[in-house]
Amino acid sequence: MTGALGTDAATWAGIAFLSLLSGAIFLAWFFCFSGRSTGLVYALVAAQAAFIGQVLGCMLVLGWLGILRPIPLAAVNALVTAGICLLGVRPRWQAVREQNRTHLSRLRKVRIPVWVALLGALMLVVIARNVFWGWFLPPYMRDDVAYHLSIMGNILQSGAIRFFPSPAERISYFPINSELFQGWQVIFLGSDKLADLAFLPTILAGGLALYGLCRRFGFSRRASVAGWAVFAFTPLVFLQQVGSYNDAWMAAVFLCGVYLALAPVPPGDAAGTGRTAVLAGICAGVILGTKFSGVLSSLAVLALMVHGLIRLPRFAEDGGRITPIRRRAGPLLMSAAVFGLCAAAYGGWPLLRNAVYAGNPLAPVEVKIGSQVIWPGKAEDAFLAIGSEDLIRDTENSWDLAYQIWFERSRMIFDWNNGGTGPIWLFLGLPGAALWLWAALRRRDGAALLVGILCLGILIFTPAQWRPRYVLPLMLLCGLGGALLYESLGAWPRRILSGMLALAAAFVVAAALRPAPLEPDKAATLVFLSDDAARSAAGAHPNNELYGWVDARTSGAPAVIAYGRWVDAYPLFGSDLRNTVLSFLADDAEEWDRLLRENDVDLAVVASGSSEEEWMKSAGEYREVFRYETWIVYARQ
């Protein structure tokens, strides 16, 4: 029975349980960290990193064991959270209360300039916009339904993390961390209603981490807000607060990892050093298990942690002298080992899976040095996104491609795939990055120079770096540089720049309020004329006639569905993941027919001209029941 806002009572109960459990986990970690001599920003960022670590850690372990189901997942997380409360919070409860009173007292004394208040209000508009679309719209973006959510659906349906054969190589071989984290929003609801809102809190925490990094490098609060705005009001970043595109989520985890890696630790505080290594290692592993190109960002977090351990006075003796290097080597190696173990635990499984099943840890991408192929696979240009072909054809060489895409006016805001940089990056982030590098060289500031070198390394060595969303970790350099540029100006230029920030943020927010690229009439129908049962990826898909037919056919009788190449798998699951969706890597018609029978397949969705279409013609038990353009549905008779 449909309830408030088109959502039934069972889904509301699932939302309430998810909210309570997630809130309990986050608060337990927040109290654990806020009870120490750390700032409010550190407690919030560390709590979000630990929240991700706990949730993903539990899901990974249960998935490896093949028991990733709601009850075991809730029970394990409840036990871990209870342990944190008993061992980490209860013994320090008095310190927790005093520290949080101090935080509140300081917050009350902060004077907020008008332009900062305007940016805060605009960010609330962004959050409200994303919550609204995330609540009322089903998953509809291209990569969401093609493979991101198909990976999630495979894991949740099977209750296991394993190799899933598919003609869509991204489903079989891509990393799984962001998809698994989206599964946290689905597993207790029994529907994908909140799947697209999974990344929003982490992206907000990433912005907070960038603000904290600006403060850690000595900038004023106002300058730090300017640095935060470079990241927060980049259209790519706030548009990816909703959906399955994980670039902004990965960039936010990277910012959290860098912030935590550079956390100050009192001299001789071994527990603090270990805490830094664990939290930074979790962030690095989550990044590595989100995108294979994230290995560069993971190494950057490690480099900054090691630099911080060497240069910051963490191993200073009581007299203020720096401990000799021979006595620092042990703690350094121990911290690096802890970091490596955490990174491997959270990011190593996709590499191991691909090495076993494809002989290439980074499958399906070809890895080569110069002309020497190290691991065979598909070339980079085989993974072009929609619209990339036109971009490549219209540019004369790779240099033109590298800079034109970042400054193309028509793509600065509206293109969430190949563009979406926005004006703030252009007038504050980019000049600030150049100023940061120049100032670091002039002052011989090792930490600042290392940040610049690492960010430029990520930009240079990331494949297809001309697509801005692939190198969003560059926002670390742009944000810090933006804060430096703001701090370097006089009083009146600062006022002018503050006004420009507010106006530019208002412009990009207003320009991106509607959920492009979904058609307005389809969005209106899904929001105002539908309930949750009708708000499915099948209805929002460009080929909704095909997927809508399958959705209607299986609404009262869940089915086992097989699909072939050139078919988007996720809309076949149904919004409640009721259908079992499979694919087989068969070599011939005989093997395909055998697999259909062994798995009791009810429906097969294939594309015209594919091998699967030819094989279905000889599958005696199946008859064509529906055809739409180049897609055909066969049903078992």
N, C-alpha and C positions, 0 to 999 in steps of 0.2 A: 504494500500500500504506500503510495507516494505521500511524503510528509512536507515539511517546510522547505521552501526553495527547491522543490522537486526531488528531494532526497528522502529515502525511506528511513524508518526507525532503526533498522539494523545498521545501515551505513552511519547514521548519527551516533549510534552506540560505539561503532568502530572508531569514528573520529574522536569521540570523547576518550576512549581508552588510549589511542595513539597519543593524544595531547597530554594526558596525565603521565603516561610512561616516559615520553620524551622530556616533558618538563621535569620529572623527578630525576632523570639521568643528568640533565644539564645542570640543575640546581645543586645536585650532590657534588659534581665536579667544580662548580662555581664556588661553593662554600669551602671546598677542599683547598682551592687555590687562593681565595680571598682571605683565608685565615693566616696567610704568611705575609711577610713584609714586601708585598708587591702592590702595584697600582691597580686601579679598577680596570683599565684597559687590558692589562696582562691577565687578570682573572677571567674576563669575558672571552678573550681570544683563546686562552689556554683551555677554558671549559668547552668551547666549541670544538677545538681540535681533539680534546679527550672524548667528547661526545661522538664525533665521527669515528675515532679509534675504537671506542667500545662497541658501537652499533655494527660497524663493518667487521670488527674482529669476531664478534659473536656470530654474525651471519656467515662469515667465511668458514669458521670452524664447524658450525652446524651443517653448512653446505657440503664441506668435504666429507662429513660423516653421513650425508644423505638424509638428514632429519631436519631440514630447514622448514619448519612448520610453525604456525602462530604460537601454539602453547609452549613448545621447547624454547622458542626465541624469547617470548615474554618471561618465562621462568628464569632463564640464564641471565637476562639483563636485570631482572629484579634482584637476583642473588648478588650480581656484581655491584649493583647500586647500593644494596644493603651493606655490602662489605666496605664500600667507599665511605658510607655514612658512619659506620661503626669504627673503622680504623683511621680514616682520614679527617673526618669532621667532628665527631663527638669528643675526642680528647682535646680538641682545640676550639671548642665551641665559644668559649669566652673571647678568645682572640678573634674569632670570626665575627662575633657581634660588634666588638670594638672597632675592628677594621672597616666594617660596612657602615657603622655610624660615622666614621671619619670620612669615608667616601661620600656619603650623603651630605655631610657638612661642607665639604669642599665644593660639591656640585651646586649647593645653594648660593655660594659666594661668587660663582662664575658669572661674569657679565657677557651677555651674548650680543654682538653687534647685529645691526639690522640685516646686513647682507648674509650673515651666517644663519640668522633665523629664517630668511627667505630660502636659502639652500636646504635647510632642514625641512621646511614646509614642502618644498618641491620633492624632496626624497620621500616624504610621507605620501605625496600624490603618486609617485612611482610605485611605492609598495602597495598602495590601494589599487592602482591600476593592475598590477601583476596578480594580486590576490583575487581580484574580480575575474580576470580572464582565466586564471588558473583554476578557479572554483567552477566556473560555468562552461568553459570550453573543454572538450576532450582533447587528447593528443592529436595534433594535426600536421606538425611540421615534417618536412620530407625525411630527414634522417631519423626522427623519432619513430615513425611507423616502419621505416625500411629496416632498421637494425637495432637502435638503442633499446627500445621497449620490447623488441622481440627477444633480445638477450635476457632482459628481466623476466619476461613471460616464461621462457624456457626454464629458468632457474626456479621460479616460484612454483610452476606446475609440477616439476619433477622433485622439488624439495632437495635438489642436489646441485653441486657445482662440478661440472664435468664437461667433456667435449661434446658439443652439439653439432652434428653434421648438417650442413646447409649449402645450397648452391650460392647463397649470398655469403661470400667469404668473411665479410665483416662480422656476421653473426657467429661464425665458427671460431674466428681467430682474434678478434679485437679484445682489448682489456675489458674488465667487467665492473670496476669499482663504482663508477658513477651510476651504472644501471642497477647494481646491487643496492646502492644507497637509495635510489628511487623505490626499490622494492620495499624498503622500510615503511614508505607511505602507503603501500598497497596491501601488505600481507595481513594486517589486522582489520582492514576495511572489507576485503573481498571484492574490491573494485579499484579502478585506476583513477578515481575522482581527484585525488590529491597528488598524483604522481608528478605532475608538472610543477609543483611548488616545493619539491624536495631541496632545491639548491638555494632558495632565497635566503635563509638564515646564514648560510656559510658565506655567501657573497657579501652580505652586510658585515659579517665578521672580518672578511678580507679588507674591506674599506676601513674598518676600525683598526686593523693591524697596520695599514699604511699610515694612518694618522699617528699611531703609536711609534712607528719607525721615524716619522718626521720629528716627533718630540724627542726621540732618543738621539737623533743627530743634532739636537740643540735648537730646533726652530720654535718660534712662538706658537701659541695656540691658533692664532689667525692664519699664519703661514701654513701650519699643519692642516688646517681645514681646506686651504687652497690646494694643497697636495692631494688630500682625500678626494676633492671634487674632480680632479683629473681622472681618477679611476671611477668614481661613483657615477658620474654623468657622461661617461663614454657610452653611447647608445648600445653598442654590443654588450656591455656589461649589464646594464639594467634591463635590457630586453631578455637576456639569458637568465634573469632571475626566475623566469617561468619557461618551462619546456625541458627538453632532454639534451640540447646542445650543451656540452660540458666544458667548453673553453673557459668561460668566466668562472665556473666553479673551480676548475683546476688552477686558474690564476689566483683566485682568492685563497685556496689552500696553500699555494706557493707564498703569498704574502704573509699568511699566518706562520708558515714554517720559517721564513726569514726572520720575522719578528721574534719568534720563540728561540731561534738559534742564537740571536744576539741578545738574549735576555741577560741582564746583569745578575751575577751570582756572587755573594760575599766570599772573601778569601777563605779557603779551607772548607767550604760548604760542599762536601761530596754529594750529598743528597740533591742539592740544587743543580749541580753539574749533571748528575744522572737524570734528573727530571728534564733538563734541557735536551739531552741526547735522546730521550724517549719521545718527547713531544715533537721535536724536529724530525726524528726518524719516522714517526707515524705519518707526518705530513709528506715527507719524501716518498714513502711507500704508497700512500694514497694517490699521489701524483703519478708515480710510475705505473700503477695499476689502473689509471684512468686513460692515459694516452701513452703510446710508446715514445713519442717525441718528448714526453715529460721526463725522460731520463736526464735531459740537460738541466731542467729545473731542479730535479732531485740532487744532482751533483752540485748545483749552485748553492742549495741549502747546506749541504755538507761542507763545502768550501768556506762559507760564511761562519758556520759553527766552529770549524777548526781555527779560523782566523780569530774569532772571538775568544776562544779558549787560550790562544797564544798571546794575544795583544791586550785583552782586558785584564784587570787585576784580580783574576780569580784564584791564581795560585801564588799571590803575594804573601810573604811572611809577615808576622806581626809587626816587625820593624818597618814595613813598607817596601823592603827590597823585593825584587822579583826573584822567585825561586829559580835556581839553575835549571837549564833545559833538561839535564839528565833526570831531574826529579819531576819535571813536567811530562816527560815522555810516557810514563805509565798511565797517568790520568787521561792524557790525550788519546792514547791507543785504546784505553777502556771505553772512553766516550765514543770514539769512532766505531768500535766493535758493537756497542749497544745500538748506535744509530743504524749500522748496517743490518743488524738482526731485525730491527723494527721495519726498516725499509723492505727487506726481503720477505718478511711475513705478510706485509700488506700489498706488495707489488710484484712478488716473484712468481705467483702461480700462473698468470697468462704466459710468461716467458717459458716456463717449464712445459706447460701444455703444448705450446706451439712447437717447441723443440722436439717433443715426442711425436706429435701427429703430422708435422710438416717439415721437420728437419731444419727449421728456421725460427729462432726465438721471436723474431719480429714479423713473422708471417702475417698477412700475405704480401708485405712490402719487400721488394728486392733490396738487399744490402750490399753495397759495393764501395770499394775505395778506388777512385779513378776509374779505370776500365776493368779492374779485377773484381769479379763477383764473389763475395764472401758467402752469402746465403741466397739462394735463388728465390725468386718471387716475381711479383708484378712491378713494373716500372712506375715511378711516381706519377707520370702523366695518365696512368690508367685509373687514377682515383680522383678525377676532376669532378668538382661539384657543378650543379646546375648553374649555367651562366659563365662558367670559367672558360668555356670554349671561345666565346665572343671576346673575352678579355685577352686571351692569348693571341687570337687572330689579329686583334687591333693594335698590338704592340710589336715593335720591330725587333726588340731584343729583351733579354732578361732584366737589364737595368731599367728600361722603360716600364716593364711590368712591376718592378719592385717599388718604384716611387709613384707611378700614376694611380695605382689602386688606393694608396693611402690618401691621396689628395683629390680624388675624383669627386666633384661636388654632388653628383647625383647619387653617389654611394656612401656619402659620409654619414647619413642618418638612416635611410630607409632600407639599406641592404644589410640584413643580419647574417649573411653568409660570406660574401666576398668583401664587404666594406664595413660601414658602421662605426667609423672612428670618431666623428663628431667634431665640432669647432673648438672645444676646450683643449683637446689634444693638440690642435693645430696652433693656437695662439699662446698656450701656456705650457703644455706638456713637452712638446718638441723643443722650443727654445730653452725651457728649463733643463732638459736632458743635456743639451749642448753646453749650457752654463755649468752644470754639475760636473761634466767631464773636464772642462777647462779649469774649474776651481780645484778639483781633486789633483790635477797635475801640478797646478801652480803651488798649492799648499803641501804637496807630497803627502796627502791624506790617504793612508793605505786602505782603510775600510771603505771610504768613498770611491776610491779608484777600483777596488775589487768589485764593488756593486756595479759600477759602470762596465767593467770588462765582462763580468758574468752576463749581464743583460744583453750586451752587444753580441756575446758568444751565442746566446739563445737565439737572437735575431738572425745571425749569420748562418748557423748550422741547422736551424729547423727547416725541414723540407717544405717547399711552397710557402716560404715566409712572406711572400707578397700578399697572402691572404691574412688580413689583420687578426682575425680571431685565433689563428694558430700561434701568435706570438704576444698574446695579452700579458704574459709575465713581464714584458717590456714596460708595463705600467708602473713597476717598481721604480725604475729609473726616471720615468716621466713624472711620477708623483713626487718623488724626492726632489727632482729638479724644479718642478713647479713651486714647491715650498721655498726652495733656495731663491728662485727668481722673485717671488713675492717678498721675501725677507730682504732682498737686496735693493728694493725700490725705496724711494722717499715717500713722504706722507701722502702727497697728492697723487702720484702715480699709483700708489696702493689703493686709494679710493676709486680711481678710475678702473683699475684691474678688478677690484671687488664688484663694481657695478657690471663690468663685462661678464664676470663669472655668473652672476645672478641672471642676467639677460640671456646668456648662452644656454644656461641650464634650463631656463623657462622655455626657450625655443625648442630644444631637443625633446623635452618632456611633452610639450604640446604636439609636436610633430609626430610623436610615436605613440599616442594614446590608443589608436585603434590597432587591432591585432593583425597587422600585415604579416603574411600575404593572404590571409583568409578573406574571401569576398565578404563585403559588408552584409549582404542579404543572408548569406549562410550563417555568419556570426550572430545576426539578430535572431534568426530562427532557433539556433542552438541555445541562446541565452533566454529568450522570452517565451518560446513556444514549446519547449521540451522539458522533460524530466531526466533524471540520471540514466534511466534505461535507454532513452533515445540519444543521449549525449555520448556517443561512442565514436571511436576513431573511424569506424566504418562510415558513419554519417558525414564526417568532416573530410574524408579523403576525396581527392579530385575524381577518382573513379568510384564514387559512392554508390552508383547503381549496382556495380558488381558486389562490393562488400556489404551494401545494404541488403541485397538479396540473401547473402550468406547469413548475415546477422538475423534477419527475420526468420529464416529457415531453422536456425538453431536456438531461437529465443526460448522455446518451450522444451526443447530436447537437445541438450548438449551433444556435440558430435566430435568424432576423431577426424581431423582434417589434415590431409597431406597437400603440400604445395611444391611447385617446381620453380625453375629459374624465372627471373623477371616478374616475380610476384612479391608484393609487399606482405610480409607475414603477419605483422602485429594486428591489423584490423580483423584478421580471422579469429583471434582469441576471444573477442567479445570484451566489453568493458569490465565484466566481472571475471574474466579469464576462465569462462566456463568450458570452452572448447579445448581439446587437446590438439595442439598444432605440431606436426612433424614434417620432416623432410628426409629424403633418402638420397645418398650419393650412389645411385645404381649405375651399373655399366651397360646394361642392356634391358630389353623388355621383360625377359624372364625374371631377372633379379628384381626389377621394379614391381612386377605382379606378385612375386613371392612376399616382398616386404609389405605391400598393401594388405595382403591376406593375413600375414602374421600379426600385424598391428591393428586388425579390425577397422580399417579406415572406412569412414562413412562417405566423406566427400573428398574429391581431389580437385584442386584449383591449379590450372596449368595455363601457360601462354601459347598462343598460336605460333607455330613454327619451331617450337622447342622439341627436344627429344622426348620430354614427358608427354607431349600431345600424341606423338607417334606411338608411344608405349601404351597410352590409355586406349587407343583404338583396338589394341589386341587384348586388353584386359576384359575377359568375358563377363565378369560380374558387374561391370560399370557401364552406365549409359549417360550420354550428355543430357543435362537437365537445364542448363542456363548458359547463355553466351552474351558477352558484352564486349564490343569492339574486338580486341585481340586476346581476350581472356575467356576461358571455358571452364565450366564447373561440371564435373562428373559425379554421379551418385551411385552407390551400391544398390543394386536391385534385389 
